[in-house]
Each structure stands twice: as structure tokens, then as C-alpha cells.
Amino acid sequence: MYALAGSCHPGPVVAVTALMVALAVTADQSAARSLLTGAAVLTGQLSVGWCNDAFDAHRDTAAGRRGKPVVDGAVGVRQVWWAAYAALALCVPLSFACGLCAGVVHLAGVAAAWGYNLWLKATAWSWAPYAVGFAALPAFVALGLPEHPWPAWWVVTTGAMLGVGAHLGDVLPDIREDLATGVRGWPHRLGRQRARLLLPVPLVAASAVLALGPVGPPGRWAAAALVASSVLAVAGTLLGRRWEQAAFSAAVAVAVVDVALLLLRGTGLA
């Protein structure tokens, strides 16, 4: 059981689920609805994580990526596939329990993530499932509110930009190994250097949308977050020329600022 849990990419699963529950709370969903939102997101993320590890098992083995339960033989590929299907089966009713439109939007995001795992990961369109999947999450929270209002444009745009940034950050450390196993997604085609330079761009763009998109003046916190994101991005780019990890760390810091600003703006999702 421990090995199966380790095969779902537990870090991202927990982070995304916790963020969506927090966003649901700040958006004034009830406690029960926030928990339901979290359950739907959790099962969707579990299905995506298990699907990824099961489908990529042969590539991970070929690349010698030790530390993965499937590669290490701690859990079988068939078991991981069954776990992915079971989580997906639970995700469907949980998503629709939040409303018809909310369910459709969330399941579209989950479907995009499965599409990435099974096909688009190795194409020039590898960024698209991340953009769709991340845009669907805050939209799902907004549509789960009473009267199911459509999410504000800046919410969906921010999610999509954060998704593109997450894609670049997720792929960047593994570009060489991926190329060796035949994966040529969008970041791989850009090359390691250009992907590193591009990494903070969608994240800072998300900061700008979060700060300037909602109706009314941005306020001092939003303005400070935008300035902080820009400074971090520039510093990471400059330091990244000599220390690549600095660029990645700066991008993570910008993403943290974006998440904090998104939670701050939570009451205006719709």
C-alpha cells in the first residue's frame, strides 16, 4: 500500500488538493462543499498521477530513474493501472455532485491530464493539457459556489498561465533523460537553455493578471506581489546563467507568490 501511494506523485497531489480546498474556503464555499471539492480534486489528481507512473514505467526503467516504486519493483504496473481507474471512477460522481457545469469542467481538466500522459506529452502541444487542467481547477471551485456562477476571466487565465509554468518547471530537470527515451514535448523542442529562460515568464504573467485583472484598483498587496514576482524572475534569470538551480528556485518562489495572491483574490472568483 505504501508503494502504491508513492506511485501517485504524492507531492503534487497533496499540494494541488490542499490549494483547491483553501481556495474553496476563501471563495466562501460551505465547509461541506469545500470538503466535496477537495474529494473530487483528490481523486482526479490520484488518477492522473497513477496513470502517469503506469504508462511511463517502461521509459522510467530505460532512463534508470530509481526511487520510483514501479521502477524499483515495489508495486506492479497492473496494480497502478487499476488504482488509476478506480480513482477516476470515484472522481466522476464526486465532480458532478458539485454541479453539472462544475463536473463537466473538472472532468475536462482531468481528461486533458490523461491525454498528456497517454499522448500529448511527446508532442509540441504538451503545454496545452497543463493549461487546460490548471485553468479548470479554479473554474471548478467557482462553479461549485451557490447558483454556480461562471468564473471570472482572470481566474481561468491565471490558472492556464500557472499550468504552462508548471509544465516548464516539471520537465526542465528531466529534459536529457526524456530525449533519450524519445519524448519530444514543447520544452524539449525549445532546448534546456531556452526553456530555463522562459520558465518565469508565464508565472510573472499570472502575477500581472492576478494583480490587474479583477475590477477595481489592485491594492497594495497585489502591487507588492507583482513587484516581488518581477524581481524574483529577473534575479533567477541572471543567476541562472551560472547556477541553473537558482532559476528553478526563483520560479518556485514566483509560483508561491501567485498562489498566495490567488487565495487573497478568492472572494472574487466569479
C-alpha positions in Angstrom: 0.0 0.0 0.0 2.8 2.4 0.8 4.5 1.7 -2.5 1.2 2.3 -4.4 0.7 5.6 -2.5 4.3 6.6 -3.5 3.5 6.0 -7.1 0.7 8.6 -7.4 3.2 11.6 -7.3 2.1 12.4 -3.7 3.7 15.8 -3.5 1.8 17.4 -6.4 -1.4 15.5 -5.4 -1.4 16.9 -1.9 -0.3 20.4 -2.9 -3.0 20.8 -5.6 -5.7 19.3 -3.4 -4.8 21.5 -0.4 -4.7 24.6 -2.6 -8.1 23.9 -4.1 -9.7 23.3 -0.6 -8.1 26.6 0.6 -9.4 28.4 -2.5 -12.9 26.9 -1.9 -12.8 28.2 1.7 -11.6 31.7 0.7 -14.3 31.8 -2.0 -16.9 31.2 0.7 -18.0 27.7 -0.2 -19.6 25.9 2.8 -17.5 23.5 4.8 -19.3 20.5 3.4 -18.9 21.8 -0.2 -15.2 22.6 0.4 -14.7 19.0 1.5 -16.6 17.7 -1.5 -14.5 19.9 -3.8 -11.3 18.5 -2.2 -12.5 14.9 -2.6 -13.2 15.4 -6.3 -9.8 17.1 -6.8 -8.0 14.5 -4.8 -9.5 11.6 -6.8 -8.8 13.3 -10.1 -5.2 14.0 -9.1 -4.7 10.5 -7.9 -5.9 9.1 -11.2 -3.6 11.3 -13.1 -0.6 10.5 -11.0 -1.1 6.8 -11.1 -1.8 6.9 -14.9 1.5 8.8 -15.4 3.6 6.3 -13.5 1.9 3.2 -15.1 2.2 4.5 -18.6 5.7 5.7 -18.2 7.0 2.6 -16.4 9.0 1.4 -19.4 10.5 4.8 -20.1 11.4 5.4 -16.4 13.1 1.9 -16.3 15.0 2.7 -19.5 16.2 6.0 -18.1 17.2 4.4 -14.8 15.0 6.6 -12.7 15.4 4.9 -9.4 13.3 5.8 -6.5 10.0 5.2 -8.3 8.0 2.3 -6.8 7.2 0.8 -10.3 10.8 1.0 -11.5 12.1 -0.4 -8.2 9.6 -3.3 -8.4 7.8 -2.4 -5.2 4.5 -2.3 -7.0 3.3 -3.8 -10.2 2.2 -1.8 -13.3 -1.2 -3.6 -13.4 -1.9 -2.6 -9.8 -1.1 1.0 -10.6 -3.4 1.0 -13.6 -6.3 -0.5 -11.5 -5.7 2.2 -8.9 -5.8 4.9 -11.6 -9.1 3.5 -13.0 -10.6 3.3 -9.5 -9.7 6.9 -8.6 -11.1 8.1 -12.0 -14.4 6.1 -11.4 -14.7 7.9 -8.0 -13.9 11.3 -9.5 -16.8 11.3 -11.8 -19.7 11.2 -9.3 -17.8 13.4 -6.9 -17.3 16.1 -9.6 -20.9 16.1 -10.7 -22.0 16.3 -7.0 -20.6 19.8 -7.2 -23.0 20.7 -10.0 -23.4 19.8 -13.7 -21.2 22.5 -15.2 -18.7 22.2 -12.4 -18.4 18.5 -13.0 -18.0 18.9 -16.8 -15.3 21.5 -16.3 -13.4 19.5 -13.7 -13.6 16.2 -15.7 -12.4 18.1 -18.8 -9.3 19.1 -16.9 -8.7 15.5 -15.7 -9.3 14.2 -19.3 -6.7 16.8 -20.5 -4.2 15.5 -18.0 -4.8 11.9 -19.0 -4.4 13.0 -22.6 -1.0 14.4 -21.7 0.1 11.2 -20.1 -1.1 8.9 -22.9 -0.2 11.0 -26.0 0.5 14.8 -25.9 3.5 14.6 -23.6 5.7 13.8 -26.5 4.3 16.4 -28.9 4.7 20.1 -29.4 1.3 20.5 -27.8 2.5 19.2 -24.4 1.8 22.6 -22.8 -1.9 22.5 -23.7 -3.1 19.9 -21.2 -1.3 21.7 -18.4 -3.0 25.0 -19.4 -6.4 23.3 -19.6 -6.0 21.3 -16.5 -4.8 24.2 -14.3 -7.5 26.6 -15.7 -10.2 24.0 -14.9 -9.3 23.8 -11.2 -10.2 27.4 -10.1 -13.1 27.3 -12.6 -14.4 24.2 -10.8 -14.2 25.9 -7.5 -16.1 29.0 -8.8 -18.8 26.8 -10.5 -19.3 25.0 -7.2 -20.5 28.1 -5.4 -24.2 28.7 -4.8 -26.0 29.5 -8.1 -23.0 28.1 -9.9 -21.6 31.4 -11.3 -19.2 31.3 -14.3 -15.7 32.1 -13.2 -14.1 35.5 -13.9 -11.9 35.6 -17.0 -8.8 36.4 -14.9 -9.3 33.3 -12.8 -9.2 31.0 -15.9 -6.3 32.9 -17.5 -4.3 32.8 -14.3 -4.8 29.0 -14.0 -3.7 28.5 -17.6 -0.6 30.5 -17.2 0.3 28.8 -13.9 -0.2 25.5 -15.8 2.3 26.4 -18.5 4.8 27.5 -15.9 4.3 24.2 -14.0 4.9 22.3 -17.2 8.2 24.0 -17.9 9.3 23.6 -14.3 8.3 19.9 -14.2 10.0 19.0 -17.4 13.2 21.1 -17.2 15.2 18.8 -14.8 14.4 15.7 -16.9 14.9 17.0 -20.5 18.1 15.0 -21.2 16.6 11.7 -19.9 13.3 12.3 -21.7 15.1 12.9 -25.0 17.0 9.7 -24.6 13.7 7.8 -24.4 12.1 9.5 -27.4 10.0 12.2 -25.6 10.0 15.5 -27.5 7.5 17.8 -25.9 7.4 21.5 -26.2 10.1 22.2 -23.6 12.3 19.6 -25.2 12.0 21.3 -28.6 12.9 24.6 -27.1 16.0 23.2 -25.6 17.2 23.3 -22.0 18.6 26.9 -22.2 15.6 28.5 -23.8 13.2 26.5 -21.5 15.1 27.8 -18.5 14.9 31.4 -19.7 11.2 31.1 -20.5 10.2 29.4 -17.2 9.4 32.5 -15.2 7.6 34.3 -18.0 4.1 32.7 -17.6 4.4 32.8 -13.8 5.1 36.6 -13.8 2.3 37.0 -16.4 0.0 35.2 -13.9 1.1 37.7 -11.2 0.2 40.6 -13.5 -3.3 39.1 -14.3 -4.0 38.5 -10.6 -2.9 42.0 -9.7 -4.6 43.9 -12.5 -7.4 41.6 -13.7 -10.1 42.0 -11.0 -12.3 45.0 -11.1 -11.1 48.0 -9.1 -7.6 49.1 -8.0 -5.1 46.4 -7.4 -4.4 47.3 -3.8 -1.0 47.4 -2.1 -0.7 43.7 -1.6 -1.4 42.9 -5.2 1.1 45.6 -6.4 3.7 44.3 -4.0 3.2 40.8 -5.2 3.7 41.9 -8.8 6.9 43.8 -8.0 8.2 40.8 -6.0 7.4 38.4 -8.8 9.2 40.6 -11.3 12.3 41.0 -9.1 12.5 37.3 -8.3 12.1 36.4 -12.0 14.9 38.8 -13.1 17.2 37.6 -10.3 16.6 34.0 -11.2 17.3 34.6 -14.8 20.5 36.4 -14.2 21.8 34.0 -11.6 20.6 31.0 -13.6 23.3 31.7 -16.2 25.8 30.3 -13.7 23.6 28.3 -11.3 20.7 26.6 -13.1 19.1 25.7 -9.7 18.7 29.4 -9.0 16.4 29.9 -12.0 14.3 27.0 -10.9 14.2 28.2 -7.2 13.2 31.7 -8.3 10.4 30.2 -10.5 9.1 28.2 -7.5 9.2 31.4 -5.4 7.2 33.3 -8.0 4.6 30.5 -8.1 4.3 30.7 -4.3 3.6 34.4 -4.6 1.0 33.7 -7.3 -0.7 31.1 -5.1 -0.9 33.5 -2.2 -2.3 36.2 -4.4 -4.9 33.8 -5.9 -6.0 32.9 -2.4 -6.2 36.6 -1.5 -8.4 37.2 -4.5 -10.5 34.1 -3.7 -13.7 36.0 -2.9 -13.8 37.5 -6.4 -13.6 34.2 -8.4 -17.0 34.7 -10.0 
